[in-house]
Amino acid sequence: GQQLNQSPQSMFIQEGEDVSMNCTSSSIFNTWLWYKQDPGEGPVLLIALYKAGELTSNGRLTAQFGITRKDSFLNISASIPSDVGIYFCAGQLYGNNRLAFGKGNQVVVIP
Amino acid sequence: NAGVTQTPKFQVLKTGQSMTLQCAQDMNHNSMYWYRQDPGMGLRLIYYSASEGTTDKGEVPNGYNVSRLNKREFSLRLESAAPSQTSVYFCASVLRLTSDNEQFFGPGTRLTVL
């Protein structure tokens, strides 16, 4: 299946710091999504991006759809303890009706 | 609205046993999906159903069968469980397959096969 390269795989950050993570692919996507998964729960959609170059915010979260359509990044500003979890990127290939997921980025916030 | 619900939450099976994982959504969504999540592997699609009455294989369908019982319910069956099927299983739904983006996920079923 289509692979998304998500980096880094894990991050330990101090409370209050900003966090950035990105996702890349060798293929062109027409939709990029960012999900968060809390321990013992299913993924929850954070941000959806539909246009190349689009920059979208959701509270302290900001995500961008790369101009090349092959990458996306997610930024979390002023991290708090409840930001702990696994963050997944997902993409929908142009002409394909299914999502491809990255392997996830484990974020740990140190108080 | 309960969203997407899954039963059971936890299950332990012996090799060779069979079981069915249940999923239901109350959002009037047309398309439903089954994924498995393994450490370091992300989410991998097992089967999906674009609409009531249709099902299609995903990335890792071997060892599984599915039934789209009605618009609300999509079940996943393991006929003869194997230790390699130890995983966390997630069901998801979306309004329409052609808008296959904002998928809503259930809480997951944690399956251990001994």
HADDOCK unambig.tbl for C-alpha pairs under 7 A between the chains (distance, minus, plus):
assign (segid A and resid 1 and name CA) (segid B and resid 59 and name CA) 6.13 0.50 0.50
assign (segid A and resid 41 and name CA) (segid B and resid 107 and name CA) 4.83 0.50 0.50
assign (segid A and resid 41 and name CA) (segid B and resid 108 and name CA) 6.64 0.50 0.50
assign (segid A and resid 42 and name CA) (segid B and resid 90 and name CA) 6.97 0.50 0.50
assign (segid A and resid 42 and name CA) (segid B and resid 105 and name CA) 5.61 0.50 0.50
assign (segid A and resid 42 and name CA) (segid B and resid 106 and name CA) 5.60 0.50 0.50
assign (segid A and resid 42 and name CA) (segid B and resid 107 and name CA) 4.46 0.50 0.50
assign (segid A and resid 42 and name CA) (segid B and resid 108 and name CA) 5.95 0.50 0.50
assign (segid A and resid 43 and name CA) (segid B and resid 105 and name CA) 6.07 0.50 0.50
assign (segid A and resid 44 and name CA) (segid B and resid 105 and name CA) 6.91 0.50 0.50
assign (segid A and resid 92 and name CA) (segid B and resid 101 and name CA) 6.94 0.50 0.50
assign (segid A and resid 97 and name CA) (segid B and resid 97 and name CA) 6.21 0.50 0.50
assign (segid A and resid 97 and name CA) (segid B and resid 98 and name CA) 6.15 0.50 0.50
assign (segid A and resid 97 and name CA) (segid B and resid 100 and name CA) 5.75 0.50 0.50
assign (segid A and resid 98 and name CA) (segid B and resid 100 and name CA) 6.16 0.50 0.50
assign (segid A and resid 101 and name CA) (segid B and resid 42 and name CA) 6.28 0.50 0.50
assign (segid A and resid 101 and name CA) (segid B and resid 43 and name CA) 6.01 0.50 0.50
assign (segid A and resid 102 and name CA) (segid B and resid 42 and name CA) 5.85 0.50 0.50
assign (segid A and resid 103 and name CA) (segid B and resid 40 and name CA) 5.87 0.50 0.50
assign (segid A and resid 103 and name CA) (segid B and resid 41 and name CA) 5.28 0.50 0.50
assign (segid A and resid 103 and name CA) (segid B and resid 42 and name CA) 3.87 0.50 0.50
assign (segid A and resid 104 and name CA) (segid B and resid 42 and name CA) 6.07 0.50 0.50
